[in-house]
Amino acid sequence: MSDVTYDVVVLGGGPGGYVAAIRASQLGQKTALIESEALGGVCLNWGCIPSKALLKNAEVVNTLQRGKEFGFAFENLTLDFTVAYQRSRQVSERLVKGIGSLMRKNKIDVFEGRGVLRSAGEIDVTLNKGGSEVVKAKHIILATGARARGLPGLELDGERIMGYRQAIVQQQAPKRALIVGAGPIGMEFAYVWRSYGAEVTVIEMLPQVLPLEDDEVSAEVAKAFKKMGVNVLTSTRTEGAERAGDGVTVRVKQVDSGAESSLEADLMLVATGVLPNSANIGLESVGVKVNRGGFVEVDEYLRTNVPGIYAIGDLTGKLALAHVASAQGIVAVEHIAGHETTPLSDEKYTDMPRCTYCNPQVASLGLTEKQARAKGLEIKVGKFPFIANGKALGLGEREGFVKIIADAKYGEIIGAHLVGPEVTELLPELVLAKTWELTPEEIARSVHAHPTLSEVIMEASHGVFGAAIHM
């Protein structure tokens, strides 16, 4: 056991954990981080980052297939998914090395091994290199993340029935793929694999793809995927799957009619959510409270019920997004250090930015129109299409729109829903506006450069008052 007692020890080095460690060091806290696999966690190694590299490759492939529109032609186009895979790994590895450099720069001690709580101030670490260590801390931040969730009858084998972590390291695109779950992960993989020629079927139990998004946004994406040749089966339940030779056979049932059928593919991706990595980390031994789903319960400062122990990221079940984990990590550390911070109430998670990076892209915050009306709110809605935007037409990306939902009386932004070209890059303007209580009128009165995609936000803001200029 080391004689060193750290001010903060972070268990888990994903986007929540490593950000928390850096912020703690910045605030003068002696800090250590424990990670059993790779710095950056799922996000940098098997999720957010490598998937975006693959999506860029898919975007290039789709542009090449539109050669006539842009005035070029060629023969014998060949697509090598292995190269796309290799590029995605290079991008990931570069960022992971960068996190290691940041640990050294900020004088954070990194323990490579598996950590288990011994007490509210001690963590047993089984080191990857052999041996063990007891790390002592005044404060502990749990950031162990989550893993892909299977379904009854769809247990993951990592070969034919897999989660995102196995799918992201496939060096060849499948010829036939079934994807269970039409959320962001499922739709992004569908876009990539279809771009490389795969026959893709997406199965979603709920009535629409991207079921947490605004109805009109989901319909726009469904239309684009149908045009692309992706087979989308909504209101369809997956009953079970079994390996069949070199592939997999899946039984499905339509929710409304009860009609059953079977589908065959080379592989199946289960993208139906995550399970917290809360087991076998010593929560029970120190009395940390978890809910029925196994997620650690926290307050607005990310404190657990045990003094000195905090939890952040996917482990909390608040919102399984990398940037949310990072924000939580900063709040937790600032609270520990007695620094001014912004507590994260449950309401704040509704306003967190949400993004899906397929084509067309999707970005949103706040309530959907249906949710706002269901709450009995009096609202005004402004909507403006990209087809009326000069920059979008110049880019050849005319699908989609921006939709802003505002309180009818006071003008407060209740929700914003974007679908179209690069909308994930446009969303921060609306996040800033929502955070600082700006109204659509104030956005509309802010001069937006021409020609830019951002003008669609300005026009939608005008549209809240029925005053869009170019429509």
C-alpha positions in Angstrom: 0.0 0.0 0.0 1.3 3.4 -1.0 1.7 6.1 1.6 0.3 8.6 -0.9 -3.3 9.8 -0.3 -4.8 11.4 -3.4 -7.3 14.2 -3.2 -9.2 12.6 -6.2 -9.0 9.2 -7.6 -11.0 8.5 -10.8 -12.0 4.9 -11.6 -12.3 4.7 -15.4 -10.5 6.6 -18.1 -13.3 7.3 -20.6 -14.5 10.8 -21.7 -16.0 11.4 -18.2 -13.1 10.0 -16.2 -10.1 11.5 -18.0 -11.8 14.9 -18.2 -12.6 14.8 -14.5 -9.0 13.9 -13.8 -7.6 16.8 -15.9 -10.0 19.3 -14.3 -9.1 18.1 -10.8 -5.4 18.6 -11.6 -6.2 22.1 -12.9 -7.8 22.9 -9.6 -4.8 21.8 -7.6 -6.0 18.4 -6.6 -3.5 15.6 -6.4 -5.1 13.2 -8.8 -4.8 9.6 -9.9 -6.7 7.7 -12.6 -7.3 3.9 -12.8 -8.0 2.3 -16.2 -8.1 -1.4 -17.0 -8.0 -1.2 -20.8 -7.3 2.0 -22.8 -7.4 5.7 -22.0 -10.4 7.3 -23.7 -12.7 4.4 -23.0 -15.3 3.2 -25.4 -15.8 6.6 -27.0 -12.2 7.1 -28.3 -11.4 3.4 -28.9 -14.6 1.7 -30.0 -17.3 4.3 -30.3 -17.7 8.0 -31.1 -14.3 8.6 -32.7 -13.6 5.5 -35.0 -17.3 5.6 -36.0 -17.0 9.2 -37.2 -13.9 8.2 -39.3 -16.0 5.4 -40.9 -18.8 7.8 -41.5 -16.5 10.2 -43.4 -15.4 7.4 -45.6 -19.0 6.5 -46.3 -19.7 10.2 -47.1 -16.9 10.2 -49.7 -18.2 7.0 -51.2 -21.6 8.5 -51.7 -20.2 11.6 -53.2 -18.2 9.5 -55.7 -21.4 7.8 -56.7 -22.9 11.2 -57.6 -20.2 12.0 -60.1 -22.5 12.9 -62.9 -24.1 15.7 -60.7 -20.7 17.2 -60.1 -19.3 16.7 -63.6 -16.8 13.9 -63.3 -16.8 10.3 -64.4 -14.5 7.3 -64.0 -14.6 3.5 -64.6 -14.0 0.6 -62.3 -14.5 2.3 -59.0 -13.3 -0.1 -56.3 -14.1 0.3 -52.6 -11.8 -1.1 -49.9 -13.5 -1.2 -46.5 -10.3 -2.5 -45.0 -8.6 0.9 -45.7 -11.6 2.7 -44.1 -11.2 0.4 -41.0 -7.5 1.1 -40.8 -8.0 4.8 -41.1 -10.5 4.7 -38.3 -8.0 2.9 -36.1 -5.3 5.4 -36.9 -7.6 8.3 -35.9 -8.5 6.5 -32.7 -4.9 5.7 -31.7 -3.7 9.2 -32.3 -6.3 10.6 -29.9 -5.7 7.9 -27.3 -2.0 8.8 -27.4 -3.0 12.4 -26.9 -4.9 11.5 -23.7 -1.7 9.9 -22.4 0.2 13.0 -23.1 -2.4 15.1 -21.2 -2.1 12.8 -18.2 1.6 13.4 -18.1 1.2 17.1 -18.7 -1.2 17.5 -15.8 0.9 15.2 -13.5 -1.9 12.7 -13.1 -0.7 9.3 -11.9 -2.2 6.5 -14.1 -2.7 3.0 -12.7 -3.2 0.5 -15.5 -5.3 -2.2 -14.0 -8.7 -3.2 -12.7 -10.0 -1.2 -9.7 -12.4 -2.4 -7.0 -13.6 -0.3 -4.0 -12.2 -1.5 -0.7 -13.7 1.3 1.3 -15.0 4.9 0.8 -11.3 5.9 0.7 -9.5 3.0 -0.8 -9.4 1.1 -4.1 -7.8 -2.2 -4.7 -6.1 -2.3 -8.1 -5.1 -5.5 -9.8 -2.3 -4.2 -12.1 -2.2 -5.3 -15.7 1.6 -5.8 -15.4 1.1 -8.1 -12.4 0.8 -7.5 -8.8 -1.6 -5.2 -7.0 -1.8 -1.8 -5.4 -4.1 -0.1 -2.8 -4.8 3.5 -3.9 -6.0 5.8 -1.2 -8.2 8.8 -1.8 -10.1 11.6 -0.1 -12.6 11.5 -2.9 -13.4 8.8 -5.4 -15.2 9.4 -8.8 -16.7 6.3 -10.3 -16.6 6.5 -14.2 -16.7 2.8 -15.3 -19.2 3.4 -18.1 -21.5 0.9 -19.7 -21.5 -1.9 -22.2 -23.8 -3.0 -25.0 -27.1 -4.6 -23.9 -28.3 -7.8 -25.5 -31.9 -8.9 -25.6 -33.6 -12.2 -24.5 -32.9 -14.6 -27.3 -30.3 -12.3 -28.8 -27.3 -13.0 -26.6 -24.1 -11.5 -28.1 -21.5 -13.9 -29.3 -19.2 -11.3 -30.8 -19.0 -13.1 -34.2 -22.5 -13.3 -35.8 -24.5 -11.5 -33.1 -22.6 -8.5 -31.9 -22.7 -5.2 -30.2 -21.1 -1.9 -31.4 -17.7 -2.8 -29.9 -17.3 -5.8 -32.1 -19.0 -4.2 -35.1 -16.6 -1.2 -35.1 -13.5 -3.5 -35.6 -14.9 -5.5 -38.5 -12.3 -5.2 -41.2 -14.8 -6.1 -44.0 -18.3 -4.7 -44.6 -20.9 -7.4 -44.5 -22.8 -8.4 -47.6 -26.0 -8.7 -45.6 -26.6 -7.1 -42.2 -29.4 -7.0 -39.7 -29.5 -4.2 -37.2 -31.8 -4.3 -34.2 -32.5 -0.8 -32.9 -32.9 2.3 -35.0 -31.3 4.7 -32.5 -28.1 6.7 -33.3 -25.7 3.7 -33.2 -28.0 1.5 -35.4 -28.6 4.2 -38.0 -25.0 5.2 -38.2 -23.8 1.6 -38.9 -26.7 1.2 -41.4 -25.4 4.2 -43.3 -21.8 3.1 -43.3 -22.5 -0.5 -44.4 -25.1 0.4 -47.0 -22.6 2.9 -48.5 -20.2 0.0 -49.0 -22.8 -2.1 -50.8 -24.3 -4.2 -48.0 -27.9 -5.2 -48.0 -29.1 -3.7 -44.7 -32.3 -4.2 -42.7 -33.0 -2.1 -39.7 -35.5 -3.5 -37.2 -37.2 -1.2 -34.7 -39.9 -2.1 -32.2 -41.3 1.4 -32.0 -43.2 3.1 -34.8 -40.4 5.3 -36.1 -36.6 5.3 -36.6 -34.7 7.5 -34.1 -37.7 7.1 -31.8 -36.5 9.7 -29.3 -36.4 12.4 -32.0 -39.1 14.7 -33.2 -41.6 12.8 -35.5 -40.9 15.0 -38.5 -37.1 14.6 -38.1 -37.5 10.8 -37.9 -39.7 10.7 -41.0 -37.1 12.7 -42.9 -34.4 10.3 -42.0 -36.6 7.3 -42.9 -37.3 8.8 -46.3 -33.6 9.3 -47.0 -32.7 5.8 -45.9 -35.4 4.3 -48.1 -34.0 6.2 -51.0 -30.6 4.9 -50.2 -31.9 1.3 -50.3 -32.0 0.5 -46.6 -34.9 -1.8 -45.6 -36.4 -0.3 -42.4 -38.9 -2.4 -40.4 -40.6 -0.3 -37.7 -43.2 -1.6 -35.3 -41.4 -4.9 -35.5 -40.2 -7.0 -32.6 -37.2 -9.3 -32.7 -38.3 -12.7 -31.3 -35.0 -14.5 -31.4 -31.9 -15.4 -33.4 -29.7 -18.3 -34.1 -26.5 -19.0 -36.0 -27.1 -20.7 -39.3 -23.9 -21.8 -41.1 -21.9 -18.7 -41.8 -24.7 -16.4 -41.0 -27.6 -15.7 -38.6 -31.4 -16.3 -38.9 -33.6 -13.8 -37.0 -37.3 -14.3 -36.2 -39.4 -11.1 -36.2 -43.0 -10.3 -35.4 -45.0 -7.2 -36.5 -46.3 -5.5 -33.4 -49.7 -4.5 -34.8 -50.7 -7.6 -36.9 -48.7 -10.3 -35.1 -47.4 -11.6 -38.4 -44.2 -13.5 -38.1 -41.3 -14.0 -40.5 -37.6 -14.9 -40.7 -34.7 -12.9 -42.0 -31.2 -14.0 -42.8 -27.9 -12.2 -42.9 -24.2 -12.5 -42.5 -24.2 -10.7 -39.2 -26.5 -9.0 -36.7 -25.8 -5.8 -34.8 -27.8 -5.4 -31.6 -28.0 -1.6 -30.9 -30.7 -1.4 -28.2 -29.1 0.5 -25.4 -26.5 -0.1 -22.7 -26.0 -1.8 -19.3 -24.0 -0.1 -16.6 -20.6 -1.5 -15.6 -21.6 -1.4 -11.9 -21.1 -5.1 -11.0 -17.9 -6.3 -9.4 -16.5 -2.9 -8.6 -17.2 -3.1 -4.9 -20.4 -0.9 -4.7 -22.1 -3.4 -2.3 -19.2 -3.5 0.1 -19.3 0.2 0.7 -23.0 0.7 0.4 -23.3 2.7 -2.8 -26.9 2.8 -3.9 -28.0 1.7 -7.3 -31.4 1.6 -8.9 -33.2 -1.4 -10.4 -31.3 -1.1 -13.6 -28.0 -1.2 -11.9 -27.2 2.5 -12.5 -25.6 4.4 -9.6 -27.9 7.0 -8.1 -26.5 10.6 -7.9 -27.6 14.1 -7.0 -27.1 17.3 -9.0 -23.4 17.4 -8.0 -23.0 13.7 -8.9 -22.6 12.7 -5.3 -23.7 9.1 -4.4 -25.3 8.3 -1.0 -21.8 7.5 0.3 -19.9 10.6 1.4 -16.7 11.2 -0.7 -17.9 8.9 -3.6 -19.2 10.4 -6.8 -20.3 8.8 -10.0 -20.4 10.1 -13.6 -21.2 9.1 -17.2 -23.1 6.1 -18.5 -22.8 4.5 -15.0 -25.4 7.0 -13.7 -28.0 6.3 -16.5 -28.7 10.0 -16.9 -27.9 10.3 -20.6 -25.4 7.9 -22.3 -23.5 10.5 -24.3 -19.7 11.2 -24.1 -20.1 15.0 -23.7 -22.6 14.5 -20.9 -20.1 12.4 -19.1 -17.4 15.1 -19.5 -19.8 17.8 -18.2 -20.6 15.6 -15.2 -17.0 15.0 -14.5 -16.2 18.7 -14.4 -19.2 19.5 -12.1 -18.2 16.6 -9.7 -14.6 17.8 -9.5 -15.5 21.5 -9.1 -17.8 20.5 -6.2 -15.0 18.5 -4.6 -12.6 21.4 -4.9 -15.1 23.9 -3.6 -15.0 25.7 -6.9 -18.1 27.5 -8.3 -19.9 25.2 -10.6 -23.3 24.6 -12.3 -25.3 21.7 -10.7 -27.0 19.3 -13.1 -30.6 18.9 -12.2 -32.7 16.3 -14.0 -34.2 19.1 -16.1 -30.8 20.0 -17.5 -30.4 16.6 -19.1 -33.4 17.4 -21.4 -31.5 20.3 -22.8 -28.3 18.5 -23.4 -27.3 18.4 -27.1 -28.1 15.1 -28.9 -26.5 14.1 -32.3 -26.8 11.4 -34.8 -24.1 11.4 -37.6 -25.7 9.4 -40.4 -26.7 11.3 -43.6 -28.8 13.4 -43.2 -27.4 14.3 -39.8 -29.7 14.8 -36.8 -29.2 17.2 -33.9 -31.6 18.2 -31.2 -32.2 19.5 -27.7 -35.2 20.0 -25.4 -38.7 18.7 -26.0 -40.1 17.5 -29.3 -43.3 19.2 -30.6 -45.3 16.2 -29.5 -43.8 16.2 -26.0 -44.5 20.0 -25.6 -48.1 19.6 -26.7 -48.6 16.6 -24.4 -47.4 18.7 -21.5 -50.2 21.2 -22.4 -47.7 24.0 -23.3 -48.7 26.8 -25.5 -46.1 26.9 -28.2 -45.1 28.5 -31.5 -43.2 26.5 -34.1 -40.8 27.9 -36.7 -39.5 25.6 -39.4 -37.3 26.3 -42.4 -36.0 23.8 -45.1 -32.5 23.5 -46.4 -33.8 23.4 -49.9 -34.3 27.1 -49.7 -30.8 27.8 -48.5 -28.1 28.8 -51.0 -25.2 27.2 -49.3 -27.0 23.8 -49.0 -27.9 23.9 -52.7 -24.3 24.7 -53.5 -23.2 21.7 -51.5 -25.7 19.5 -53.1 -27.3 18.7 -49.7 -30.9 19.9 -49.9 -32.6 17.4 -47.6 -33.9 18.4 -44.1 -34.9 21.4 -42.1 -34.5 23.3 -38.8 -37.4 23.4 -36.4 -37.6 25.6 -33.3 -40.3 25.2 -30.7 -40.8 28.3 -28.4 -43.1 29.2 -25.6 -46.0 31.2 -27.1 -46.0 33.9 -24.3 -42.4 34.5 -23.3 -40.5 33.2 -26.3 -38.4 30.7 -24.3 -36.9 28.0 -26.5 -38.4 24.7 -25.5 -36.9 22.5 -28.2 -34.8 22.6 -31.3 -34.7 19.8 -33.9 -32.4 19.8 -36.9 -32.0 17.3 -39.8 -29.8 18.0 -42.8 -26.2 18.8 -43.8 -23.7 19.3 -40.9 -26.5 20.1 -38.4 -24.4 18.6 -35.6 -22.1 21.6 -36.1 -25.0 24.1 -36.2 -26.6 22.9 -32.9 -24.2 24.7 -30.6 -25.8 28.1 -31.5 -29.1 26.8 -30.2 -27.5 25.2 -27.1 -25.9 28.6 -26.3 -29.2 30.4 -26.8 -31.1 27.9 -24.6 -28.5 28.0 -21.9 -28.5 31.8 -21.7 -32.3 32.1 -22.2 -32.1 33.9 -25.6 -35.3 33.9 -27.6 -35.9 33.1 -31.3 -36.4 36.8 -31.8 -32.9 37.5 -30.5 -31.5 34.8 -32.8 -33.4 36.2 -35.7 -32.0 39.7 -35.0 -28.4 38.4 -34.9 -27.0 38.8 -38.4 -25.9 35.5 -39.9 -23.3 35.5 -42.6 -24.4 34.7 -46.2 -24.2 32.2 -47.6 -24.0 29.8 -44.7 -26.0 26.8 -43.5 -26.5 28.7 -40.2 -29.0 31.0 -42.0 -31.5 28.2 -41.8 -31.5 28.7 -38.0 -32.0 32.4 -38.5 -34.9 31.8 -40.9 -36.5 29.2 -38.6 -36.3 31.8 -35.7 -38.1 34.3 -37.9 -40.5 31.5 -38.7 -41.6 31.2 -35.1 -43.4 34.6 -35.7 -44.5 33.8 -39.2 -41.9 36.1 -40.7 -39.4 33.8 -42.5 -37.9 35.8 -45.3 -37.1 33.2 -48.0 -40.3 31.1 -47.8 
